Amino acid sequence: MQTILFDLDDTLLDFRAAERAAITVTLRAAGVEPTPETIRRYSEINASQWRLLEQGQITRETLTVRRFELLCGELGLVRDCQQIQADYERQLGRQAQLIPGAREALAALAPYYDLYAATNGTAAVQESRLAASGLLPYFRDVFISQRIGFDKPQREFFERCFAQIPGFRRKQTMLVGDSLSSDIAGGRQAGICTCWYNPYRQQAGAVRPDYEIASLDELVALL
């Protein structure tokens, strides 16, 4: 391998922790008590909306506000969901919690491989989180779906990334990510090697990665 594409959320950056912190502050600002049940329900709604985006059923613009419209609807609240969305993204951009071993893995691999980030998400949020995380210097470039114009797992997302990688060779490229539907399915469709970061030892089902790891230090050993 020469080129490694890394997903960010729940692969290098701890999105679960970031989401909890950001939604807690956001709900309080909106006058809503952030109970564990409310936070859990928001996370479920958010995940379901991102799945619809991956499937091409909704747009990013719809997703970002709709998740709060659905939550407020379930809670019986009348709120300015556009404002809640803006507050949430501002708070989320401040969150830079790392997955255990992320910094160490990138530091070990960067001298020998060309590392890139490839993520679905809002550009301003992801760029802010990456800058705050201290991981940005390890990457030669960062590919964010909002800037690319397509979302993982769309083949066009990957092809536009590949076009920006100097000396790109498909057979020498690996994608590392936690999502079977977004990362692994997308990587396989794009014809590159895939490595599933699976710390919870879930079952792969119909989507089969080339490799599977439960921790990032396993990736260093693998490569």
Order of alpha helices (4+ residues) and beta strands (2+ residues): beta-alpha-alpha-alpha-alpha-alpha-beta-alpha-beta-alpha-alpha-beta-alpha-beta-beta-alpha
